[in-house]
């Protein structure tokens, strides 16, 4: 699989705010629990590979995946 080039500049929190999503709405869209999203936002857990791909697709690569690590 070719490597993606990220031109992202936002954290998940910044992106949610910019797009006007609530954490609940975002969790529903992603198909994950509120606990998972809050853990991502707080940096206590990271999205798995599948969820990271979904995040990148959903955000049109606006979220910088490096902000999770």
Backbone bond lengths (Angstrom), bond angles and torsions (degrees), N, CA, C in turn:
res aa  C-N    CA-C-N  psi(-1)  N-CA   C-N-CA  omega(-1)  CA-C   N-CA-C  phi
1 X - - - 1.449 - - 1.525 108.27 -
2 X 1.340 118.01 134.14 1.454 119.69 -179.83 1.523 111.57 -67.86
3 X 1.315 114.78 147.48 1.458 120.17 179.12 1.526 109.21 -75.68
4 X 1.342 116.00 136.65 1.457 120.48 178.66 1.514 109.38 -84.07
5 X 1.297 115.57 143.17 1.454 120.92 174.06 1.520 107.31 -99.38
6 X 1.316 116.15 123.35 1.457 120.15 -176.15 1.516 110.39 -97.79
7 X 1.295 114.27 127.11 1.447 121.42 176.16 1.525 107.81 -112.76
8 X 1.305 114.62 29.04 1.463 122.10 -174.05 1.513 111.06 -79.87
9 X 1.309 113.81 153.33 1.457 117.50 179.77 1.520 113.23 -139.93
10 X 1.327 117.98 2.56 1.461 120.40 -175.30 1.524 112.07 -114.47
11 X 1.319 114.05 150.66 1.458 120.00 168.54 1.527 107.27 -83.30
12 X 1.304 116.33 168.07 1.462 120.10 177.05 1.523 110.53 -58.91
13 X 1.311 117.32 -44.74 1.468 121.20 -179.31 1.529 111.24 -60.77
14 X 1.317 116.65 -44.03 1.471 120.34 178.98 1.523 110.87 -63.33
15 X 1.333 115.82 -40.93 1.452 120.18 -178.98 1.529 111.14 -66.09
16 X 1.329 116.68 -44.01 1.471 120.06 178.31 1.520 110.76 -58.85
17 X 1.323 116.07 -43.03 1.464 120.75 179.32 1.522 110.66 -65.09
18 X 1.325 117.09 -46.03 1.464 121.43 -178.41 1.524 112.07 -62.12
19 X 1.325 116.47 -36.45 1.463 120.90 -178.19 1.522 112.92 -89.35
20 X 1.329 117.34 -9.53 1.461 120.99 178.12 1.517 114.53 77.95
21 X 1.332 117.38 19.93 1.460 120.88 177.32 1.524 110.72 -82.38
22 X 1.323 115.14 141.15 1.454 119.20 168.27 1.525 107.29 -85.82
23 X 1.307 116.58 163.62 1.460 120.33 178.12 1.531 109.80 -62.44
24 X 1.313 116.85 -38.43 1.468 121.36 178.85 1.521 111.19 -62.74
25 X 1.331 117.16 -46.76 1.462 120.64 178.34 1.525 110.79 -60.50
26 X 1.314 115.39 -44.61 1.456 120.07 -178.00 1.530 111.26 -64.57
27 X 1.325 116.98 -42.18 1.467 120.91 177.90 1.530 110.38 -60.53
28 X 1.324 116.89 -41.86 1.466 120.98 178.51 1.526 111.18 -62.98
29 X 1.319 116.89 -44.65 1.466 121.41 179.71 1.528 110.66 -62.23
30 X 1.331 115.70 -41.85 1.463 121.02 -177.72 1.528 112.26 -77.61
31 X 1.333 116.97 -19.53 1.460 120.17 -177.63 1.519 112.65 75.37
32 X 1.334 116.00 31.04 1.468 121.69 179.23 1.525 108.67 -124.21
33 X 1.314 115.84 171.96 1.459 120.43 -179.72 1.530 110.85 -81.56
34 X 1.324 114.44 161.67 1.467 119.83 173.21 1.518 110.76 -60.39
35 X 1.307 116.09 -37.62 1.466 121.15 179.45 1.532 110.19 -58.63
36 X 1.331 116.55 -42.56 1.464 120.52 179.65 1.522 111.09 -62.63
37 X 1.317 116.84 -46.42 1.472 119.90 -178.67 1.523 110.45 -64.65
38 X 1.324 117.61 -43.70 1.474 119.21 178.21 1.527 111.12 -63.05
39 X 1.310 117.34 -36.01 1.468 120.25 177.27 1.529 110.46 -65.30
40 X 1.335 117.50 -39.31 1.467 120.50 176.36 1.522 110.27 -64.05
41 X 1.327 115.71 -43.55 1.468 119.73 -178.58 1.523 112.21 -65.64
42 X 1.320 116.38 -35.03 1.465 120.89 -178.27 1.531 113.21 -87.82
43 X 1.324 116.11 -7.86 1.456 119.82 178.58 1.521 114.97 78.73
44 X 1.332 117.16 14.96 1.463 119.45 178.96 1.525 111.94 -87.17
45 X 1.318 116.48 -19.93 1.467 122.48 176.26 1.524 107.92 -142.66
46 X 1.328 114.55 162.56 1.457 120.45 -178.78 1.519 109.18 -124.05
47 X 1.325 117.77 149.11 1.462 119.22 176.38 1.538 110.27 -62.72
48 X 1.316 115.79 142.82 1.464 118.63 174.97 1.528 108.64 -72.26
49 X 1.318 116.06 175.47 1.465 120.79 -174.92 1.530 112.01 -57.66
50 X 1.325 116.11 -43.92 1.470 120.83 -179.79 1.530 111.28 -62.99
51 X 1.335 116.57 -46.27 1.460 120.13 180.00 1.521 112.22 -69.39
52 X 1.325 117.58 -32.25 1.457 120.40 177.17 1.530 110.09 -65.35
53 X 1.322 116.39 -41.84 1.473 119.28 177.21 1.519 110.95 -62.73
54 X 1.333 116.50 -42.91 1.455 120.79 178.34 1.525 110.75 -62.61
55 X 1.332 116.50 -41.43 1.473 121.07 176.78 1.524 111.73 -59.41
56 X 1.325 115.94 -44.95 1.464 120.60 -179.25 1.528 110.72 -65.08
57 X 1.329 116.61 -41.47 1.461 120.20 178.72 1.529 110.98 -66.75
58 X 1.313 116.15 -46.23 1.459 121.28 -178.93 1.529 111.46 -61.79
59 X 1.321 116.55 -39.82 1.467 120.24 -176.88 1.522 112.65 -87.91
60 X 1.321 116.84 1.02 1.462 120.54 -176.29 1.528 110.63 57.02
61 X 1.324 114.96 38.92 1.469 123.95 -179.83 1.528 114.16 62.42
62 X 1.330 117.46 23.64 1.470 120.23 177.90 1.524 112.40 -81.17
63 X 1.331 116.79 -22.84 1.463 120.83 178.13 1.516 108.46 -87.44
64 X 1.300 116.12 131.67 1.462 121.11 179.24 1.526 108.44 -82.62
65 X 1.341 118.87 111.51 1.455 120.25 -177.65 1.537 113.22 -63.11
66 X 1.317 117.23 -21.40 1.465 120.41 179.82 1.522 112.47 -68.99
67 X 1.338 116.85 -16.05 1.475 118.73 179.66 1.528 112.06 -73.51
68 X 1.330 117.61 -10.56 1.456 120.71 178.25 1.513 112.60 -86.72
69 X 1.340 117.36 -13.25 1.469 120.41 -172.60 1.505 111.59 -123.15
